[in-house]
Amino acid sequence: MGFFPCSRSPLLLLFTTIFLLTSTPISGSNHFQDFDITWGEGRGKILENGELLTLSLDNYSGSGFQSKKEFLFGKIDMQLKLVPGNSAGTVTAFYLSSGGWNHDEIDFEFLGNLSGEPYTVHTNVYAQGKGEREQQFHLWFDPTADFHTYSVLWNPQTIVFSVDNTPLREFKNLEKMGVPFPKTQPMKLYSSIWNADQWATRGGLIKTDWSQAPFVASYRDFNADACIVSNAPGAAYCTSSEEDITPWESQKLDIISEEKLKWVQRNYMIYNYCNDANRFPQGFPPECYA
C-alpha cells in the first residue's frame, strides 16, 4: 500500500475542502472502536467483547448508533439479524448520511410485519437534500432467522445496494442528464430502530403490539473498505498502489451480477418510483428514462 495525491485519483478531485483519506479496510471485530451508541438510554448495547451490537425498541424509546469515522466512497458491509416474530410497526434503518439540509444519504430501511409475513426492504438515495427515489423489495429468505450481509457499494460511477452479494438496486451517476449524485459530502454510517406504526406496516393499518417488546435488531462483522475522512492540513491523500487500484473505486456490476439484479427486480420488487405515474403527473424523473 502506498500514498498517492488526489490529483491522481478522479474521486478525490471532487473535494473543495481539504481532507485526509485512507482506504485501509476497517474490520468490525470490535464495535467499541467503530461505533458510538448515540441514543436510547441503554437500549443500544455492545456485547461479546465488542463483536456483537444490539439495538432495542420498547414503548418508551428506540435506540441508535453511528460510526466514529466518515467515508467518501467505498464498500460498506454489515451483517444484520432483524427483529423476529411480530415486528409490525417497527423500522430498522441502516444508512449512510452526511447530515444537514442539503445532505446526501444512501438508505436501507427494514419495515416490520406480522409474524409469517415478509419484511419490506425500503431503499432511497438522497443527493443535495433531494430524495423521493424509493424502491421497495421483499426478500427470498427470512431475515430474522440468521445474520445476512447488507452492503452498499458507493463510487463515483454508481451506488449498488446488495444482500449476501446479490444486488437489489443500482443507482448510476447520471449527472450528464442533470441528476444529482452523492459525490462531495463525506458520510457516516448510522443505524436505528424506532416505532413508525403510523405508516410502516400496510400504510399504518397494523399497529405495534407492545406486548412483544422489546424488539431487538442485531449487528456483527462490520467492514468498510473505503476512504476514511478526517480534517487535516495539507494535501488530500488516499492509500492505494499503482498496480492494484482499490477494487471498489472502479467496480461495477458484471454480467452475472446484472442477471441477479434483473432476477431480484423481476421477482421481489414491490414498488418502484419510476412506475408511479400518480406521483409524477408531469413526467417521471430523468433517471427513469436512462
C-alpha positions as CSV (number, residue, x, y, z in Angstrom):
1,M,0.0,0.0,0.0
2,G,1.3,3.5,-0.8
3,F,0.0,7.0,-0.8
4,F,-0.9,8.9,-3.9
5,P,-2.1,12.5,-4.2
6,C,-5.7,13.4,-5.1
7,S,-4.6,14.8,-8.4
8,R,-4.0,11.1,-9.5
9,S,-7.4,9.9,-8.3
10,P,-10.6,11.2,-10.0
11,L,-12.8,10.7,-7.0
12,L,-10.6,12.9,-4.9
13,L,-10.7,15.8,-7.3
14,L,-14.2,16.3,-6.2
15,F,-13.1,17.8,-2.9
16,T,-13.3,21.6,-2.3
17,T,-12.3,21.2,1.3
18,I,-9.0,19.6,2.2
19,F,-9.4,16.2,3.9
20,L,-7.1,13.3,4.8
21,L,-8.3,10.0,3.3
22,T,-7.1,6.5,3.7
23,S,-8.5,3.3,2.2
24,T,-7.3,0.9,4.8
25,P,-10.1,-1.5,5.4
26,I,-11.9,-1.4,8.8
27,S,-13.0,-4.7,10.2
28,G,-15.7,-4.7,12.9
29,S,-14.2,-7.3,15.2
30,N,-14.5,-4.6,17.9
31,H,-17.6,-2.4,17.6
32,F,-16.3,-0.3,20.6
33,Q,-13.7,1.0,18.2
34,D,-16.0,1.6,15.3
35,F,-19.3,2.9,16.7
36,D,-20.9,5.2,19.3
37,I,-24.3,4.4,20.8
38,T,-25.9,7.8,20.3
39,W,-29.3,7.5,21.8
40,G,-31.7,5.1,23.6
41,E,-30.7,5.3,27.3
42,G,-29.1,1.9,27.4
43,R,-31.2,0.2,24.8
44,G,-28.2,0.0,22.5
45,K,-25.6,-2.4,23.6
46,I,-22.1,-3.6,22.5
47,L,-21.7,-7.2,23.7
48,E,-19.4,-10.2,23.4
49,N,-16.1,-8.2,23.8
50,G,-17.2,-5.9,21.0
51,E,-18.2,-8.5,18.4
52,L,-22.0,-8.0,18.7
53,L,-24.1,-4.8,18.7
54,T,-27.8,-4.8,19.5
55,L,-30.4,-2.1,19.3
56,S,-33.8,-2.4,21.0
57,L,-37.2,-0.7,21.0
58,D,-39.8,-0.6,23.6
59,N,-42.9,1.6,24.2
60,Y,-40.7,4.3,25.8
61,S,-37.8,4.7,23.2
62,G,-35.9,3.2,20.4
63,S,-32.1,3.4,20.0
64,G,-29.3,4.1,17.5
65,F,-25.6,4.2,16.8
66,Q,-23.3,6.0,14.4
67,S,-19.8,5.3,13.1
68,K,-16.9,7.2,14.6
69,K,-15.4,7.8,11.1
70,E,-16.7,9.4,7.9
71,F,-16.4,7.9,4.5
72,L,-16.2,9.3,1.0
73,F,-16.8,6.4,-1.4
74,G,-16.1,2.7,-0.6
75,K,-17.8,-0.6,0.1
76,I,-19.6,-0.9,3.4
77,D,-20.7,-4.3,4.7
78,M,-22.5,-5.3,7.9
79,Q,-24.3,-8.4,9.0
80,L,-27.8,-7.8,10.4
81,K,-30.4,-10.1,12.0
82,L,-33.7,-8.3,12.0
83,V,-36.4,-8.2,14.7
84,P,-38.1,-11.7,14.8
85,G,-41.8,-12.5,15.3
86,N,-44.4,-9.8,15.2
87,S,-42.4,-6.8,14.2
88,A,-45.3,-4.8,12.7
89,G,-44.9,-1.1,13.1
90,T,-41.2,-1.1,13.7
91,V,-38.5,0.2,11.4
92,T,-34.8,-0.7,11.5
93,A,-32.7,1.7,9.4
94,F,-29.2,1.2,8.2
95,Y,-27.8,4.1,6.1
96,L,-25.0,6.5,5.2
97,S,-25.7,10.2,5.7
98,S,-23.8,13.4,5.6
99,G,-26.3,15.4,7.7
100,G,-27.6,18.9,7.1
101,W,-30.3,20.4,5.0
102,N,-28.6,19.6,1.7
103,H,-27.4,16.2,2.8
104,D,-26.6,13.1,0.8
105,E,-27.9,9.8,2.0
106,I,-28.0,6.1,1.0
107,D,-30.7,4.2,2.8
108,F,-31.7,0.7,3.7
109,E,-34.8,0.7,5.9
110,F,-36.5,-2.6,7.0
111,L,-40.2,-2.3,7.7
112,G,-41.5,-4.9,10.1
113,N,-44.6,-7.0,9.6
114,L,-46.9,-9.6,11.3
115,S,-45.4,-13.0,12.1
116,G,-45.0,-15.0,9.0
117,E,-45.4,-12.0,6.7
118,P,-42.4,-10.7,4.7
119,Y,-40.3,-7.7,5.7
120,T,-40.3,-4.8,3.3
121,V,-36.8,-3.5,2.4
122,H,-37.1,0.2,1.6
123,T,-34.3,1.9,-0.3
124,N,-33.7,5.5,-1.2
125,V,-30.9,7.8,-2.4
126,Y,-30.7,11.5,-1.4
127,A,-28.4,13.9,-3.2
128,Q,-28.1,17.6,-2.2
129,G,-31.1,17.2,0.1
130,K,-33.5,15.6,-2.5
131,G,-34.7,12.1,-2.2
132,E,-38.0,10.6,-3.5
133,R,-36.2,7.8,-5.2
134,E,-37.8,4.9,-3.4
135,Q,-37.6,1.3,-4.4
136,Q,-39.0,-1.5,-2.2
137,F,-38.4,-5.2,-2.1
138,H,-39.3,-8.4,-0.3
139,L,-36.6,-10.9,0.4
140,W,-36.2,-14.5,-0.7
141,F,-35.3,-15.6,2.8
142,D,-36.3,-15.0,6.4
143,P,-34.1,-12.1,7.6
144,T,-34.9,-12.8,11.2
145,A,-33.7,-16.4,11.4
146,D,-30.0,-15.7,10.9
147,F,-27.5,-12.9,10.1
148,H,-27.2,-11.7,6.5
149,T,-24.8,-9.3,4.9
150,Y,-26.2,-6.0,3.7
151,S,-23.8,-3.9,1.6
152,V,-23.5,-0.5,-0.1
153,L,-21.0,0.0,-2.9
154,W,-20.5,3.7,-3.5
155,N,-18.1,5.1,-6.0
156,P,-18.1,8.0,-8.5
157,Q,-19.9,5.9,-11.1
158,T,-22.6,4.1,-9.2
159,I,-24.3,3.1,-6.0
160,V,-25.3,-0.6,-5.5
161,F,-27.4,-2.0,-2.7
162,S,-26.8,-5.7,-2.1
163,V,-27.8,-8.5,0.2
164,D,-25.4,-11.5,0.5
165,N,-23.6,-10.3,-2.6
166,T,-26.9,-10.3,-4.6
167,P,-27.7,-6.8,-5.9
168,L,-31.1,-5.4,-5.2
169,R,-30.7,-2.0,-6.8
170,E,-28.3,0.2,-8.8
171,F,-28.4,4.0,-8.9
172,K,-26.0,5.2,-11.6
173,N,-24.3,8.5,-11.8
174,L,-26.3,10.4,-14.4
175,E,-25.1,13.9,-13.8
176,K,-24.9,14.3,-17.6
177,M,-28.7,14.1,-17.6
178,G,-29.0,16.7,-14.7
179,V,-29.5,14.1,-12.0
180,P,-27.7,14.9,-8.7
181,F,-25.3,12.2,-7.4
182,P,-23.7,12.0,-4.0
183,K,-20.0,12.6,-4.5
184,T,-18.7,15.5,-2.4
185,Q,-20.0,15.1,1.1
186,P,-18.4,12.5,3.4
187,M,-20.9,10.4,5.2
188,K,-21.1,8.5,8.5
189,L,-22.8,5.1,8.9
190,Y,-25.9,5.2,11.1
191,S,-28.5,2.6,12.3
192,S,-31.5,3.0,14.5
193,I,-34.7,1.2,15.4
194,W,-37.9,3.1,16.2
195,N,-41.7,3.0,16.2
196,A,-43.3,4.0,12.9
197,D,-46.7,2.3,13.1
198,Q,-48.4,5.4,11.7
199,W,-47.1,4.3,8.2
200,A,-44.6,1.4,8.3
201,T,-46.9,-1.7,8.0
202,R,-49.7,-1.7,5.4
203,G,-49.7,2.1,5.4
204,G,-50.3,2.3,9.1
205,L,-53.2,-0.2,9.3
206,I,-51.3,-2.6,11.5
207,K,-50.1,-1.1,14.8
208,T,-47.2,-2.1,17.0
209,D,-48.0,-4.8,19.6
210,W,-46.1,-3.6,22.6
211,S,-46.7,-6.9,24.4
212,Q,-44.0,-8.2,22.1
213,A,-41.4,-5.6,23.2
214,P,-38.5,-5.3,23.4
215,F,-37.9,-5.5,19.7
216,V,-34.2,-6.3,19.1
217,A,-32.1,-6.0,15.9
218,S,-28.6,-7.4,16.0
219,Y,-25.4,-6.5,14.1
220,R,-21.9,-8.0,13.6
221,D,-19.0,-8.2,11.2
222,F,-18.8,-4.6,10.1
223,N,-16.3,-4.0,7.3
224,A,-15.5,-0.7,5.5
225,D,-13.2,-0.8,2.5
226,A,-13.4,2.9,2.0
227,C,-11.7,6.2,2.0
228,I,-11.8,7.5,5.6
229,V,-12.1,11.2,6.0
230,S,-10.7,13.5,8.7
231,N,-9.9,17.2,8.8
232,A,-6.2,17.7,8.4
233,P,-3.8,20.3,7.0
234,G,-2.0,19.6,3.8
235,A,-3.0,17.9,0.5
236,A,-5.6,15.1,0.3
237,Y,-4.3,11.6,0.2
238,C,-5.7,8.2,-0.3
239,T,-3.9,4.9,0.2
240,S,-3.6,2.6,-2.7
241,S,-1.0,1.2,-5.0
242,E,-0.5,2.0,-8.7
243,E,-0.6,-1.7,-9.5
244,D,-3.7,-2.6,-7.6
245,I,-6.2,0.3,-7.5
246,T,-8.8,-0.2,-4.7
247,P,-11.4,-2.5,-6.2
248,W,-14.4,-0.6,-5.2
249,E,-13.2,2.6,-6.8
250,S,-14.0,1.4,-10.3
251,Q,-16.2,-1.5,-9.5
252,K,-19.5,-2.0,-11.4
253,L,-21.9,-4.9,-12.0
254,D,-20.5,-7.7,-14.1
255,I,-22.7,-9.8,-16.4
256,I,-23.6,-12.3,-13.6
257,S,-24.5,-9.5,-11.2
258,E,-26.6,-7.8,-13.8
259,E,-28.6,-11.0,-14.2
260,K,-29.0,-11.4,-10.4
261,L,-30.3,-7.8,-10.3
262,K,-32.8,-8.5,-13.0
263,W,-34.0,-11.6,-11.2
264,V,-34.5,-9.7,-7.9
265,Q,-36.3,-6.8,-9.6
266,R,-38.5,-9.2,-11.6
267,N,-39.5,-11.4,-8.7
268,Y,-39.1,-9.3,-5.5
269,M,-39.5,-5.6,-6.2
270,I,-42.9,-4.4,-4.9
271,Y,-42.5,-0.7,-5.5
272,N,-40.5,1.5,-7.9
273,Y,-40.9,5.3,-8.0
274,C,-40.2,5.2,-11.7
275,N,-43.5,3.3,-12.3
276,D,-45.6,5.5,-10.0
277,A,-47.4,7.9,-12.5
278,N,-49.6,9.3,-9.8
279,R,-46.6,10.8,-8.0
280,F,-45.2,12.3,-11.2
281,P,-48.1,13.6,-13.3
282,Q,-45.8,16.0,-15.1
283,G,-43.5,13.1,-16.1
284,F,-41.0,10.8,-14.4
285,P,-37.6,12.0,-13.2
286,P,-34.9,11.8,-15.9
287,E,-33.1,8.8,-14.5
288,C,-36.2,6.8,-15.0
289,Y,-35.7,7.1,-18.8
290,A,-32.0,6.1,-18.7
